[in-house]
C-alpha cells in the first residue's frame, strides 16, 4: 500500500503524520494480485494566524531514521507555531513553520532548530548518528518503522547484516519509560518482519508522545554495529471528536379510519358515519374519529400537529342553533353507547364557532398526542360535540364529516 505524494509505502493498516505546507490531495493506492484500488482525501491548509507574544512552540523536531550508515540519508521533520522565522543548521537554512528536509551527514551531526518570535528565541537539538557498514559475517538488527493502530504499537525490524540473527528481545519505551517487551524469532540475512507489542494497551498522553523501540535488548545477538539498534518517533495524540448529532424531523399525514369512525346518539345507538349535531327527531349526535399512530415511535418528540375536519357537508344551521362545537381527545377504543358524553365539558383541544374551513392546531392537541405516543398507544381518537344537544325544532342540524386529516411532525 502506498500513499502519494511523498508519504511512502506502508503495511495494510497504520497511521502516519503529514505536514503539508499547502492544501494537498493525498492518494492511497492498495494493490494485490487482483489489481489495485485508489482512495483520495484532501487536507486543507489555511493561512497561519499572526504570532502572539511569547516563546515559539515546537510541536516536534525529529530525524527518521535517527541512525544511518555512511552515505545514506535521513529526513528531518518539524512543526513550529507562534514564530516569525525558523532556521535549521548545519546545512538546511531558513525554513517554513512546518516541513521536512532530507540530509546526508558524513559523520555524527547535531542539527539545531532555532525558532524566533520577536525578542523570543527557542532552540531544539537532535542528533543523527552515522555508522559504518556492518562487519562482514555478522548480523545487524535495525528498527525501520514504528506505527500505531488503536491501542496497539507495532514496529518493523530488519537484519541488514550478512548472516542470520538469532532470537532477540525488543523493548518499547514511551516518553523514556519502558512500557513493554517483545520476543523476536531468528531473522535471516536481509529479512524483515513486523512485530506487535502484544499484551500492552497504549494510551496516548496529551498532547503527544515520544516512542522508541530498541532491538536486541540485553545484547543476545553479537552484531556488526550496536549503535543502530533503536528508532524514535514523536506523534500527536489522535483525538476523535464525534460529529454533532443530526436530529431529523419527520412529518406524517394520517387519515381517519372509516372502519373505526362513527357517531353515538343520545339514545345510545351507534352509526358508522361521523356526524355531529342533532337529527330530525331531535336526538343529539356526537362524532368520533380514529387515527392510526402506531408508526410513530414511542421515543418521538412531537414538534407540531394539526387536525383538519373541514371536509364533508352541513345540514341546517348547527352553529346558529346549537352553538359552539368542541373537539376533544377521547380514547374510545371500540365505539359504544357509553362514549356519549353529556353536558359540554372543558379541556377541549379546539372550539369552533362556525363551520370548519381549514385545519387547526393547539398546544392541547400537541400535548394530548405526545401523551398517546409516549405510552405507545396505537390510536389517537377524537370526539366532536355541540354546546346544545338539540334545539327540538324537528329539523336536522348537523355536520356530516368526511375523512379527517391529522398531520404530525416529530423528531
MARMISE-488733 format. One line per field, with one value per residue (C-alpha): residue number from 0; y, z, x. Coordinates in steps of 0.5 Angstrom, whole numbers, m for minus. Layout:
% MARMISE-488733
pos <- NUM, ...
py <- Y, ...
pz <- Z, ...
px <- X, ...
***
This chain:
% MARMISE-488733
pos <- 0, 1, 2, 3, 4, 5, 6, 7, 8, 9, 10, 11, 12, 13, 14, 15, 16, 17, 18, 19, 20, 21, 22, 23, 24, 25, 26, 27, 28, 29, 30, 31, 32, 33, 34, 35, 36, 37, 38, 39, 40, 41, 42, 43, 44, 45, 46, 47, 48, 49, 50, 51, 52, 53, 54, 55, 56, 57, 58, 59, 60, 61, 62, 63, 64, 65, 66, 67, 68, 69, 70, 71, 72, 73, 74, 75, 76, 77, 78, 79, 80, 81, 82, 83, 84, 85, 86, 87, 88, 89, 90, 91, 92, 93, 94, 95, 96, 97, 98, 99, 100, 101, 102, 103, 104, 105, 106, 107, 108, 109, 110, 111, 112, 113, 114, 115, 116, 117, 118, 119, 120, 121, 122, 123, 124, 125, 126, 127, 128, 129, 130, 131, 132, 133, 134, 135, 136, 137, 138, 139, 140, 141, 142, 143, 144, 145, 146, 147, 148, 149, 150, 151, 152, 153, 154, 155, 156, 157, 158, 159, 160, 161, 162, 163, 164, 165, 166, 167, 168, 169, 170, 171, 172, 173, 174, 175, 176, 177, 178, 179, 180, 181, 182, 183, 184, 185, 186, 187, 188, 189, 190, 191, 192, 193, 194, 195, 196, 197, 198, 199, 200, 201, 202, 203, 204, 205, 206, 207, 208, 209, 210, 211, 212, 213, 214, 215, 216, 217, 218, 219, 220, 221, 222, 223, 224, 225, 226, 227, 228, 229, 230, 231, 232, 233, 234, 235, 236, 237, 238, 239, 240, 241, 242, 243, 244, 245, 246, 247, 248, 249, 250, 251, 252, 253, 254, 255, 256, 257, 258, 259, 260, 261, 262, 263, 264, 265, 266, 267, 268, 269, 270, 271, 272, 273, 274, 275, 276, 277, 278, 279, 280, 281, 282, 283, 284, 285, 286, 287, 288, 289, 290, 291, 292, 293, 294, 295, 296, 297, 298, 299, 300, 301, 302, 303, 304, 305, 306, 307, 308, 309, 310, 311, 312, 313, 314, 315, 316, 317, 318, 319, 320, 321, 322, 323, 324, 325, 326, 327, 328, 329, 330, 331, 332, 333, 334, 335, 336, 337, 338, 339, 340, 341, 342, 343, 344, 345, 346, 347, 348, 349, 350, 351, 352, 353, 354, 355, 356, 357, 358, 359, 360, 361, 362, 363, 364, 365, 366, 367, 368, 369, 370, 371, 372, 373, 374, 375, 376, 377, 378, 379, 380, 381, 382, 383, 384, 385, 386, 387, 388, 389, 390, 391, 392, 393, 394, 395, 396, 397, 398, 399, 400, 401, 402, 403, 404, 405, 406, 407, 408, 409, 410
py <- 0, 7, 14, 20, 25, 23, 20, 13, 5, 2, m4, m5, m1, 4, 12, 17, 24, 29, 37, 40, 47, 48, 45, 38, 32, 25, 19, 12, 6, m1, m7, m14, m20, m18, m11, m4, 1, 8, 13, 20, 25, 33, 36, 44, 49, 55, 62, 62, 67, 72, 70, 73, 75, 70, 64, 60, 53, 47, 41, 36, 36, 29, 25, 19, 15, 18, 13, 12, 8, 13, 15, 14, 20, 22, 26, 32, 34, 39, 43, 50, 55, 62, 64, 69, 65, 58, 56, 49, 49, 46, 46, 47, 54, 58, 54, 55, 53, 46, 42, 36, 36, 31, 31, 26, 28, 24, 24, 24, 31, 35, 39, 45, 48, 56, 59, 66, 71, 78, 78, 71, 65, 58, 52, 45, 40, 33, 28, 24, 18, 16, 9, 5, m2, m8, m12, m18, m24, m21, m20, m13, m11, m4, m2, 1, 4, 5, 5, 5, 3, 4, 2, m3, m1, m5, m4, m7, m10, m12, m16, m12, m16, m21, m27, m30, m27, m31, m30, m23, m18, m11, m6, m1, 6, 11, 18, 15, 10, 2, 0, m7, m12, m17, m23, m24, m30, m31, m27, m29, m24, m19, m21, m16, m17, m13, m14, m12, m11, m16, m15, m8, m3, 4, 11, 17, 22, 29, 33, 27, 22, 20, 13, 9, 2, m2, m8, m13, m11, m15, m16, m23, m22, m21, m15, m12, m5, m4, 4, 3, m1, 4, 8, 14, 18, 23, 24, 28, 24, 23, 26, 24, 29, 26, 30, 33, 29, 30, 31, 30, 32, 27, 29, 24, 25, 21, 20, 18, 10, 9, 3, 6, 13, 14, 17, 16, 19, 21, 15, 10, 8, 8, 9, 8, 16, 21, 26, 31, 36, 33, 29, 31, 27, 32, 27, 29, 26, 26, 25, 20, 20, 15, 16, 10, 13, 6, 8, 14, 11, 12, 16, 21, 28, 32, 38, 40, 37, 40, 37, 38, 37, 41, 36, 34, 38, 41, 40, 46, 51, 47, 53, 58, 53, 49, 54, 52, 46, 43, 38, 33, 28, 22, 15, 11, 4, 1, 6, 4, 8, 9, 14, 19, 25, 29, 37, 41, 39, 44, 41, 41, 42, 47, 50, 52, 58, 57, 51, 49, 51, 49, 45, 48, 47, 48, 46, 42, 38, 37, 35, 30, 27, 27, 23, 18, 17, 16, 11, 7, 8, 5, 10, 17, 18, 25, 27, 33, 35, 42, 46, 44, 37, 39, 45, 41, 44, 37, 39, 36, 41, 37, 37, 30, 30, 27, 24, 28, 29, 29, 32, 31, 33, 29, 28
pz <- 0, m2, 0, m5, m6, m2, 4, 3, 3, 9, 11, 11, 17, 21, 22, 20, 20, 15, 15, 8, 7, 2, 1, m1, m4, m2, m6, m2, m7, m5, m9, m9, m14, m17, m18, m15, m12, m10, m5, m4, 1, 2, 7, 7, 10, 12, 13, 19, 24, 27, 32, 39, 44, 48, 46, 40, 41, 37, 37, 34, 31, 29, 25, 21, 22, 27, 26, 19, 15, 12, 5, 7, 8, 14, 14, 19, 20, 24, 26, 30, 32, 34, 31, 25, 23, 23, 22, 22, 22, 19, 12, 12, 13, 13, 13, 14, 20, 18, 13, 12, 9, 7, 10, 9, 14, 13, 21, 27, 27, 32, 28, 32, 30, 32, 32, 33, 35, 36, 42, 44, 42, 42, 41, 40, 38, 35, 34, 27, 28, 22, 23, 18, 14, 19, 20, 14, 17, 23, 24, 25, 27, 26, 27, 21, 23, 29, 28, 32, 31, 36, 43, 39, 37, 32, 29, 23, 25, 20, 20, 15, 17, 12, 17, 20, 27, 33, 37, 41, 45, 43, 48, 48, 51, 52, 54, 56, 61, 59, 57, 54, 51, 45, 43, 36, 33, 29, 22, 16, 13, 9, 13, 16, 20, 23, 30, 35, 43, 45, 52, 52, 51, 49, 51, 48, 54, 51, 47, 45, 46, 44, 43, 42, 40, 42, 38, 42, 49, 53, 47, 46, 39, 37, 32, 27, 30, 37, 35, 31, 35, 36, 33, 36, 33, 36, 35, 37, 40, 36, 39, 36, 36, 35, 30, 32, 33, 27, 29, 23, 23, 20, 18, 17, 14, 18, 15, 20, 20, 17, 20, 27, 26, 27, 32, 38, 39, 46, 46, 46, 39, 34, 27, 23, 20, 24, 24, 30, 31, 32, 28, 25, 31, 36, 38, 40, 36, 38, 32, 33, 29, 30, 27, 27, 30, 31, 26, 31, 35, 43, 44, 39, 41, 38, 35, 32, 30, 26, 25, 19, 20, 14, 9, 9, 9, 13, 14, 17, 22, 27, 29, 29, 33, 37, 39, 39, 37, 41, 39, 45, 46, 47, 47, 46, 43, 40, 40, 44, 48, 54, 50, 49, 54, 57, 58, 55, 59, 59, 57, 49, 44, 40, 40, 33, 33, 25, 20, 20, 13, 15, 20, 27, 32, 39, 45, 48, 41, 41, 49, 48, 42, 46, 52, 47, 43, 49, 52, 45, 44, 37, 36, 37, 38, 38, 40, 37, 40, 40, 46, 46, 45, 40, 39, 39, 32, 29, 23, 23, 24, 24, 20, 16, 17, 11, 12, 17, 17, 22, 20, 25, 25, 30, 32
px <- 0, 3, 1, 3, 5, 12, 9, 11, 10, 6, 3, m4, m6, m3, m2, 3, 4, 4, 5, 3, 5, m1, m8, m6, m10, m7, m8, m8, m6, m8, m5, m6, m6, m13, m11, m11, m16, m15, m18, m17, m17, m16, m12, m14, m8, m11, m7, m3, m5, 0, 4, 2, 8, 12, 16, 15, 12, 16, 11, 16, 23, 25, 30, 28, 32, 36, 42, 44, 50, 55, 53, 45, 40, 35, 29, 29, 21, 19, 13, 13, 8, 8, 14, 16, 22, 25, 33, 36, 43, 48, 47, 39, 38, 32, 25, 18, 14, 12, 16, 21, 29, 33, 40, 46, 51, 58, 59, 55, 52, 48, 42, 40, 33, 32, 25, 25, 19, 21, 25, 24, 28, 27, 33, 32, 37, 37, 43, 44, 49, 53, 55, 60, 57, 56, 62, 62, 60, 56, 48, 46, 39, 36, 29, 26, 19, 14, 7, 0, m7, m12, m8, m3, 4, 8, 15, 19, 25, 31, 37, 41, 48, 51, 49, 43, 41, 39, 33, 33, 28, 26, 24, 19, 20, 14, 17, 23, 20, 20, 13, 13, 18, 17, 21, 23, 25, 31, 32, 36, 40, 36, 30, 25, 18, 13, 12, 7, 8, 2, m1, 1, m5, m2, m6, m3, m1, m4, m1, 3, 9, 16, 16, 23, 24, 30, 33, 37, 36, 41, 45, 44, 46, 53, 52, 57, 54, 51, 50, 44, 39, 34, 29, 25, 19, 14, 7, 1, m5, m11, m17, m24, m29, m36, m40, m46, m52, m56, m64, m68, m75, m81, m88, m93, m100, m106, m113, m118, m120, m127, m128, m127, m130, m137, m142, m146, m153, m156, m161, m155, m155, m148, m147, m141, m142, m138, m144, m145, m151, m158, m163, m170, m172, m169, m163, m156, m151, m143, m138, m132, m125, m120, m112, m107, m101, m97, m92, m89, m84, m85, m79, m81, m82, m88, m86, m93, m99, m106, m112, m117, m124, m127, m129, m136, m142, m147, m155, m159, m155, m152, m147, m153, m158, m153, m148, m140, m137, m131, m126, m124, m118, m123, m120, m126, m123, m129, m135, m141, m146, m142, m138, m144, m141, m147, m146, m141, m134, m128, m121, m122, m117, m120, m127, m131, m136, m137, m136, m129, m126, m118, m114, m113, m107, m106, m102, m107, m107, m100, m100, m105, m102, m95, m98, m101, m95, m90, m95, m94, m102, m103, m109, m111, m118, m123, m130, m134, m140, m144, m146, m153, m155, m161, m166, m172, m174, m175, m170, m163, m158, m151, m144, m143, m136, m131, m125, m121, m113, m108, m101, m96, m89, m84, m76
***
